[in-house]
Amino acid sequence: MARRPLPRILTHGSAPIARSRELARTAADGATDILHPLITLTRGLRRLAAAAHRTWADTPKDRRGPLLFLVATVILVVALVPYGPMLAAITLMAAAGWKGRERRTPQQTGPDPAQSKRLRSLYEALVPYFSTAEDPAPLYTHGGEWTRAFSSYEFEESGRISRLLIRYPAYFTDGEADSRARIEHLLHAKAGRGREYHFAWDEEGNELTVTALPPLPTDITAQRFVTAPGEVVLGFTDSTGVQRTLPLTHGEQQRDVPPVVWRTGARSTEPHLLVVGGPGSGTTTLMRSIALQALQRGDILIVEGGGTGEYACLAGREGVMAVESGLAGAMASLEWATHETERRLIAANRARQAGHPPPEDVKRPLWILLDRPSVLGHLAAAEGHRDPQALLQVPLRHGRAANVTVVVAEQFDGVDGLSDAVRQHTRARVVLGPAAPDDLAAVLGASPHTTQVREVPPGRGYARLGSGPVHRLQVPVTPDPYDDATSENHRQAVLELLPQRSEPAEAVETMTVRTVTVKPVAVEAPAVEKAPERPVEAVAAER
């Protein structure tokens, strides 16, 4: 049976329908303009009738009779007076028109008295910093006009400043970090504590923009992030800091949040990461989040110096080479990682010389996660062994070419014990938890453009990738699923991301939650025996 063609209105009727809608909309607007007086009078009559009904309802019953007699007398007098009905109708229409007019609340052109008082106090506080005795026409003077200095301002419903544009004289030393820090500390104290402020200095225009930042979301749990190979989501930040968003699942809702993405691999400029924080700041949570993302496309080796068993959930999983906490196992694992890095370098070099692509085992990423290396270094020094960090020199120096990534997590009290190789090659930095401004600048290499608050949630901090800007950071919630204090929703979110176990279930059940050594690590590297007797530095130089 031949198909009948669709009606023309369904195939070629989109343009006529659009024109008809436009004509109908234009006719409706025109009719509204023409009938506007009638609409106003009708609205006024309705309001007058409502007012009369309220008056009648509010009148006591014993007074309603005299009120009716008074109204009837007025109507009778109006009817007997010459031109009375016509004047009454005109008066009624005038009253209805006045009552039915659209009342628009006048927009406030300036701050209210409370806001003016707050801006005045802020202006007076800045006078000692932005004025000198030699200035013939000072912008900041005691008792001066604050409107000249504050060209733009916004307030929250609570009355506190949410955004402020400050003009300052050209002779202010805005290029010095100490001068900026004094102004930022003063504005943080005067504009309202308990919030984080972003300071944008325009040195060319002599302007400072102060913006109150909203708190970062703390309810984002671990999940599959939409990222490319080699990309790791460290956390989430403000929308003004990055130009990318990630679709996230929050319960049954979907939302887009700007992330802090760290790119690793052979073409990364920051192939290794250093995480620093205090106790309970969320450094281990970030390490677990990185491990779950790395297991999607690579293998990981975990060395835990604290010995708390925070990574026991990863023991025996596919892609997990080892989870070591003891000194002997950590030394053996890191030595194997050194030999594996050398083997990958030599295999990749031979493949390129032969004109072949690198082998698959070389292209598969290898992650080395080292938590609290200062503890292992102290134990090694007590037993007369060398520091385990010395075994990281080859993976750190040649890891990018061998597709090996090193992530080191340490607390503030152990930062001085980090080796020079770790400090030099970990150019991607993360600081979590409350920290002094000097400690932030020492770890990140630059001070953040935002103020800190005293109380921050776990996983809250700052991140800087190489020589880029400093971003606010909130790590996704990735707790230990074996911890009794973990909620059921968070536990299930982490368990769903864990790969299957590569060991028999009987062997895994014999391990406790706080296992120290969960899987033996083979130290020997058979592929290295076939390598020529040349140092690794020579191979890297040839590449």
N, C-alpha and C positions, 0 to 999 in steps of 0.2 A: 504494500500500500504506500502510495506516494505521500510524503509529508506535506502538510499544508503550511504555507508560509505564515510566520508570525504576523500579527496585526502591525500596521505601520506605526501605531502609537508606541509600541514596545521596542521597535527597532530604530526608528528615526525620529522619535518624538521627544528627545531630551531637550533639544533647543527650544521648541515651542512651549514645552512645560516650564522651562526656566523663564522665558519671556512672559508667560501668563502669570507666574508667581511674582515677577517684578512689577507687572502692571497692577496686580491685585494689591501688592504692598504700597505702591504709589497712590492708588485710589484710596486705600485705607488712611494713609497719612494725610491726604488732601481732605478727606471727610472729617478727620479729627480736627484739622485746623479750622474748617468751616463751622463745625458744630461745637467748637470750644466754648463759646458763650453759653450755649444751651446746656452743655455738660456742667459748666460752672454753676449756673442757676439751679440745675437739678441737684447738684451736690449740696448747695447752700440750703435749698428747701428741705432736703433730707436732714441736714444737721439742725435746722430750726425746729423741725418736727420732733427730732430726738430730744432737743433741749426742752420743748414744751411738754413732752411726755415725762421727762425726768422731774420737771417742776410739779406737774400734776401728781406724780407718784410720791414726791417728797412732802406734799401738802397734807396736813392732818385731815381726817374725815370731817371734823366739826367745822373746818374752814373752807371746805370745797364749795358749799352753797354760796357764801358771800363772794367767793372768787368767780363762780359762774355768773352771778348777778352783775359783777363788775365788768366782766368780758361782754356780756350781752348789752350793757349800757353803752360801752364804747362802740360796739358795732352799730347800735341804733343811732348814736350821735354822728358817726361817720356817714351812715346812710342818709341822714337828714341834711347834713351840711352840703352846700353846693360844691360840686366836683369832689366830694368826699371819697366815693369809691375809687375814682381814678387816682387821687393822691395816695390812698391807702395801697392800691396795687403798685404804684411806683415806689412807695416806701418799702413794701415787702420785697420787690425785685431787687432794690438796692441793698437791703439787708441780706438777701440770699446771695447776691453776688459777692458782697464782702465776706460773708461767712464761708462761701464755697471756694475762695481763692486758694491757690497752692502755696502753702507756707514753707518756705525754704529756710533752713537754719543758716544764718550767716557764717561763712567760713572764717576760722580764726586766722588772722594775718600775722600774729606774733605769738610768742610764748606767754603763758599765763604767769601770774605773780610768783608762784612756787618755782616754775621753770626758770624765770628770770633771776630769781634769787640763787638758784643752783649755778647758773652760768656766770653770775656776778662773782660768786665765791671762787669758782674755778679760774676766772680771769685774774682775780687778786692773787691767787696762789702762784700763778705763772709770772707775775711781775718781776720778782727777783731774778728769774732765770732768763727772761727775754728783754731785759732793759739794762742800759748802762747810763752813767752820768754824762758821758760825752755825746749822747745822741741828741741832736737839736730838735727833732720831732719824733719822740718815742711813740711806738705803737702800744706799748704796755706801760701804764702809769697808774699809781694808786688813785682810785677814784675816777679813772678814765672810762671811755665808752667801750664796753665789751663787744658791741655790734661790729666794730671795725676789725676785731681779731677773729671773731667766730662768724664766718660767712655762711655756714650751713650747719644745721643741727636737727636731730630727730630724737624723740623721747618715746619710751615705752609707756604702757598703760599705768604701770606702777609709779611713773614719774622720774625714773632714772634715765640717763642718757644712753641711747642706743647707737648713735652715730654723730660725730662731730668733726668739722673741718676747721683746723686751726691755722691761722697765718702767723708767721713769726718773722722777725727781722733778718736781713741777709747776713748780718755779722755773727749770728749764732753759729757755733761750731757743731753743725749737724753731721759733719763727717767723722767725728770722734765718738767711739762707742760709749765712753763714760758719760759724755754729755747727753747722748740719747737715752741711756739707761736712767739718768736722773729724771728726765722729763717723763719717761714711761712709768717709772715708779710713782711719781707724783700724780699722774693722771689716773693710774690704777687705784690709788688711795682715794682720790677726790670724786671720781666718777662712780664709785660703788664697788666694794670688794665682793668676793665670792663669784665673780665672773671672769672670763678670759677675754682680753681685748687684743685686737690686731692693730698694729701701728704701721702705716704706710707713709714713709718719708719721701717727699718730693723735693729733693735738694735743688733742682733747677727752678722750681716755682716757689720755694720757701713755704711749703704747706705740709701739714701733718694731718692725716685722716685717721681718726680713732673709731674703730668699729667693735661693738660688743658681739662676740661670737656665740652662737647657740651651742649647747653641749653636744658632743658627738654621740651617736647611738651606741648604747652598750648592750643591746638585745640581739645583736647579730651573731648567730651560732655558726659553727663550722658546717660547711656545705661544699658542693662542687661548684667552684667558681668558673665562669666562662673566660678562660685565658688561653693564650697561645702556648706552644711548647717552649719551655724555658722561662716562663713568666710565673712569678709567685706573688700572691697577694699578702702583703705584710699586715695590712689593716685598712682602715677607712679614715678619710680626712674631710676637709671642708670643700665645698663645691668651687670656691674661688681659687683653690690651690692647684687643681688638676683639671684637665679638659676631657675627662673620660669618666664614664659611669658603668657600673656592673649591675645586671639584673639579679636581684636577690629574692629568696623566698623567706618570708617571715610569717610562719603559720600558714594560713590560707591566702595571704596577701602577697602581691608582687610589688617591689619597689626598686628604684635605681639609686645607688649610693656611689659617690666618687671614691675610688680606691687608691692606695699607694702600692704600685706594682713595681716589683724588683725583677729586672731582666738578667738572667744568667746565661751561661753558655760561651761558645767560642767567640761570639761577637759582642760580648758584654764588656762595658768599661769598668764595671764594679762586680767582678765575679765572686767575691767573698763578702761575708756579712759578719759584723760584730754587734752583739746585743748586750747592753749593760743596764742594770737595774738593781734595786734593793730587794730585800726579802718580801715576798708577797706582791711584787710589782707586776708579775705576769710574764717574766722571761721564759719560764718553762712552758707556759701556755703558748707563747709564740713559737717556741721550738717544736711543740707537738703539731701546731698548725702547719708549719713548714714541712714537717715530716709527712703529714697526710697528703699534702699537695705534691711533694716530691715522689711519693710512691705511685702516683698515677702513671708516670712515664720513666721512672728510674729506680735505682737501688740506693739504700741508705745504710750507713754505719753509724751507730750511736754509741758515744762514750760519755757516761755520766759520772762526773767526779764527786757529786754530792752524796751518792749512794742512797737516795731516798726512794728509788723505785718508781719514779714518775713516768717512766717509759715502758713499764711492764706490759701495757696493753699492746705494744708493738712486737713483743717477743714471739718468735716463731712464725711471723707473717711472711707472705710472699714478698720478696724484694728487700727484706730486712736482713742484711748480712750478719749483724751481731748487735747485741745490746749489752755493753760491758760497763761494769762499775768498779771492779777490782783493779789494782795497779798492774798486775801481771797480764790480765786480759786486755787492759787498755793499751799497754805497751805493744803487745802482740798485734792487736787490731790496727794501731797506727803504723806499725812497721809494715804490715801487709798493705795498708793504703799507700805507703811510700813506694813499695815495689809495684803495686798496681798502676800507680801514676807513671812510673818509668816504663812499664810494659806498654801502656797505652801510647805514650810518646813515641816509643820505638816502632810499634806496629803502625801507627799513623804515618810516621816518616817513611817507612819502607813501602807502604801502600802508595804514597804520593810519588816516590821515586820510580815505582813501577807503573805509574799512570792509572792506578786503580783507586776507587773510593775507599775511605776508611772502613775497617770491619764493623760489623754491627755491634759487637761487644765494646768497641771503642766509642761509637756514637751514643750508646746508652748512657745517660747521665749517672754519675756516682756522687752521692752526697755524704759528707762527713760532718756529723753533728756532735760537737764537743761542748758539754755543759760543765761549768765550774772547773776549768783546767788548773786553777791555782791550788785546789785541794790535792789533785794528783801530783802536782809539782812539789808540794810540801811533803807528801808521803815518799816520793822518789828521793828527795834530798835526805830524808831521815834514814832511808835504807841504803844510801850511797849510790843511787842510780841517777842517770841523767834525766832532765826534765822531759816529760812526754811531748811538750810543745816543740821540742827540737825535731821531732819526727814529722811535724807539719810543714817544715820548710819547703820540701819538694812539692807537696800538693798545693801549697799556697803560691809558690812561684810559677809552677808550670800547670796548675790546675785548669786554667782557661783553655789551653791548647789540648789538654787531655780530657776535657769535658768532666772535670772533677770540681765540685763546689764545696767549700768549707764554711761552716757556720759555727761561730764561737759565742757562747753566752757566759757572762761573768757578772759578778756583783761589784758594787763600787769599792768595797774594801779589798778586792783582789785585782783591780785594774793595774796596779803597779807591778804585779807579778806576771803580766802578759809579756811575751817575748817580742823582740823587735820585728820578727817576721810577721807575727799576727798584727801588730800595730801598723805595719807598712802596707800589707796587702789587703786588709779588710777596709776598703774605702766606703763601703755601704755601712752606715751606722744607725742604730736604734737605741734610744734611751727611754726606759719605762719607769714610771713612778715619779714621786716628787724628788727633785734634785736641785742643788744650788746652781745659780747662774754660771759660776765658774766651772762646775763639773760638766754642765751641759756644753759650754763652749769648748772644754778640753776634749770631750768625747766626739762631739759632732763637728768640731772645727769651725763653728760659727754659732752665734747666739740666735735663738728663735725670735721672730718678730711678734710674738704673742707673750702675754703675761701668764704666769702660773698661778694656780690656786693651791691652797694648802691640802685639801682633801680631794684626791682623785680616785676613780674606780680602778680596779685591777686591769692591766692591759692598756692603760692610758699613758701616752708619752709623745715623743717626737722621733721623726725619721729624716735622714738626709742621705741621699744616694750620690756619692761622689762629691762633686763641687756644686750640686744643685741646691735649690732652696730647702729650707727646713720646714717640714710639714707636721701639723698635728696628726697624731696617730691613735687609733683605737683598735686593738687587736680583737679579732673575732673570738667568741667564747669557745674555747677548746679544752675543757677540763679532763682530768683523768677519769675514765669511765669506771675504774675500779675503786674510786674514792667514795666512801659512804656519804659524804656531804654533797655529792653531785646530784642535781635534780634529775628526774627521769627523762625529761625532754632533752636535756643536754647530753645525758649518757647515750640515749638512742641516736642522737645526731652524730656523735663520735663513732659509735659502733658501726653505723651504716657506712662510714667512710673507710673503715679498716679493711684491708684485703684479707683473703682467705688464708688460713694457716697452712704453712708448708710442711709442718711436722705432724706426726700422729697425735690424735687427741689425747691418748693415754700419756704421752710424754709431756704434753702441755699441762695436763691436770696435775702432774706431780710438782709443778712449779708453783710457788706462792706468789702472791701479788707483789711482794717486795723482793723479788729475786735479784741477786747481785750479778750473777753471770748466767745468761739465759741461753746462749748458743755459742759453741766453740768456733773459733776463727782460725782458718788455715793461714799460717804465716808464709809458707812457701809460695812462690810464684813461678810455675814451670816455664812460662813464656819468657821470663827474664833470662833464663839460662842460654837461650838461643841468641840473645842480643850481643852485638859486638862490644868489645871492651872499650867503650868511649864514655866519657862523663855525660850526664844529662844536659849540662849547660851547652856542650858542643852540639848535641842534637837539636836543642832549642834554637841555637844560633843558626844552624843550617835551615831551619824552618822559617 
